[in-house]
Each structure stands twice: as structure tokens, then as C-alpha cells.
């Protein structure tokens, strides 16, 4: 590795993997919502006991954990995607010409410490396979039980399940149930989530068993075998994420040449769509990180089964909720909830608080109700779970909320940007009216609000008009679907807000 270090810059001393007998340690890289890197680092410290380093490339953090802690890593709420670090170079010296720079990247492949990161990938892969097998087994057992209980009347059982789902949506939202197609989709996804949750308690022991078993995992990168004992050729792809304007090559050229060297080194087969291993080449100016992906799809796809035109990512919703520091018994509302991403994330992670979701659009309320039903279904067979969740949804007018003055502790909401929903022109009237009504229902002195918007100019003007009610405590700049947006943490002053009318 000294040769690689001499020509490529000094590698990070903590990068890569350290294997000490059965205690395999992994440096994990995680992509998180931009602006919420500190929040993600706090969660990692709190739940895994590991200190994190925030990358200069926004939206990434790095932390070291024992390989057997992979199941807990996958359950982090602030993380979008995960990868194991093969090696990191703090100051990689790229050659001036394109040909020389790409040749250097090719030569780097055979000098990298691949062995331990591939063991972590194998362990991660075997845990996913075991979870899938259990899910299939549990699903088959459930089907057999349903057949026995119904004496072969499968159709009647299916109709009862669908009816129960529809009743749930009506009870939750007070609106008409979604159409048959949506109901089927909700039931199906909820069942999958429920089964995944049931396996969570077994994942830790699986990780320990696989580590004790050495390299005997089901899919080995070094020597994969089919059922006939023949070597199975793994499929792979290289994904290059590049930022900076001083590189002589493009992302596609780096991925192509680096991928060619990986193929030659491991004798894997390149496949851009149906791949087993995804090798990551992250280049940010002179910082280079090589990794292996541990997630197939973003972890933020965990709560929502019915999507709207502007569904918020669950990871961003978690960051916004964490920013306002919820305390037990707090009443938290989202007055413009859309599909319910924020209150559902809140009810999942802060069950000791009471959450209220609302929207003026009946279709949005219907979608949120179906998403809440999915969460209820997911929790239904948990022994430790209560029969319900601390979350209600209602259709209301944001400027005339049916809530007592000073009765709410926290307001968390994704405000309309004026692009897909509403308009910039309407926001000039909507934002001041919203902030005024939020100030009325929020507890003076201790209440706080966390609001996301891309219409920053309009929001700043509205806030300046209501400075006697709200004080801006913090601003977090975030990227939402390519839009430069802001999350504002506001604190309620002791000033009394004007009451429009009595509600009680």
C-alpha cells in the first residue's frame, strides 16, 4: 500500500477495514440529506456509540462499527444509502493529462485492500438473503393458517382483509377509502414491512453466527458457487460520483476505466442493471473514496406506500423533527401534511408524543390515511406494540385551525414551494396567514416550529412582519429534488397572538 500512497497522496489512517480475529470492523460511509450531517452524526453516536466524521463533500458522513452491528446501521433513521469504505485518499494527486489520470485510477484497483470490505459485503448480503428466506417462510405459514381458519374459503378471507383496510382508512381520516387498487397496494406493502420488522430481533444473532462461521457465507465474492458446485461469476457495475472543475476526465470515463480494471482484477462480469456488486468511486476535488454499496435502494423508502406530487423523504422528515427536540407528552402537528411523511415518521420515532396531521386537500388526507393504515398493519402483530399509534389526521383549513390557542408544543411542516402545489403569488398571502395562525395555536415562550420552504424570499418577508410572535433560531440549507431550500427553526415569543375566534 506504500506504493499507492506515494503516488496518490496520503490515505486516511482510519480508512479501510481492520480485522482482529472474528471482530471485523468496518468503516461505513452514509449519504444523508444535505444540511443534516450533524443530525445524522448525533444519531450514530446515540444509537451505535460511534463518532462520525463529516465529509467535505456535503451529504456524507463516515463512522466505524463492528461488522456484527450492520443490522442496527440499516435501522438508522437519518441515512439514505450505505457503503463500506475500501480506502479513502484525503489528497489524491491527479495527473494533468486525461490519459495519465485515468491510467492512475486503473492501476489503483490492484493496490486497494479489497479483502475485508468484501467480507463485510458478503455478511451484509447473507443477512439480506436470510431475511428474504424468513419472509417467504412466514408468508407461506400465514397463507396456510388462513386456509385452515377459513376452511378453504380463501376468497372470503381476502374480502375481509380488504374490508378491514377500507374501514381503517375511514376510521383514521373520516374520508372515503381509496380505490381497490390502492387498497391492495397498501395491504401488500404493509405485510412486507410487518414481516421485515419481525425479523429485526434475529438479525444481530445472524451477524454473529456468520462472523463465527468465518467466510462460509452464502454468496462469496472471492469464490461464489452455484448449487452444482460450479463457480458463479458475479456481476458488477462501477458508479462514479464526481464533483469539482479541475478534473481532466468525466464521471463516465472514470467509471469506464476503473470498471475495466475491476473486471480484470476480479474476473467479474460487467452489468449495469442486473448486478450483484456495486463499486462506488466518489471523487470530490482531490478527495477520493472507493467503496462497495450495502443498500440496493434508499432507506428513506420506509413509510410511504401512497405517494403524492410532493412526498417528502422520510430521512429529511426525521431531520426536521430531530431539530425541534421533541420531549415526552409534546403535542406535535403538521398542518400541511400532504401524504403524512412527517407525522408518520414522528409517531414511529417519538411514540411518547401526540401527533396530529392535517391538510385542506381531501385527496392528500386520503393518501395520508392509507399510509397511516400501512403503519398500523405493520405494528399489528408486534407483541410489544400498542394496538394503535399516537397519530390522528383531519381535514382542515391551515388559516383557521380547530385547535385551542396555545395548545400545541411543536409545529413541523413542509410548506408549499409554489411550484407543483400553489403558486409564488399565492404564497405572499398564504405564508403570513399561516405564521399568524401557527403563532396563535403554539404555546408562548416554549413552543417552536420547524418549517421547510424553497420560497425563501416570501418566507423572510412574512417572518419580518411577524417578528413579535416568531424568532428565527436556526437555518439549515438543504437540497430538495435539486432545489435549494431552507429549513427554519423558529421559537415562539411570549407575545400573545391575535385570536380570530373562539373554538371552544
Beta strands, then each sheet from edge to edge (+ up, - down):
strand 1: 18-20
strand 2: 23-32
strand 3: 52-54
strand 4: 60-66
strand 5: 79-89
strand 6: 235-243
strand 7: 269-270
strand 8: 277-284
strand 9: 287-293
strand 10: 331-334
strand 11: 354-359
strand 12: 391-395
strand 13: 410-414
strand 14: 448-453
strand 15: 470-480
strand 16: 483-492
sheet 1: 1+ 2- 4+ 3-
sheet 2: 1+ 2- 5+ 9- 8+ 6+ 7+
sheet 3: 12+ 11+ 10+ 13+ 14+ 16- 15+
end
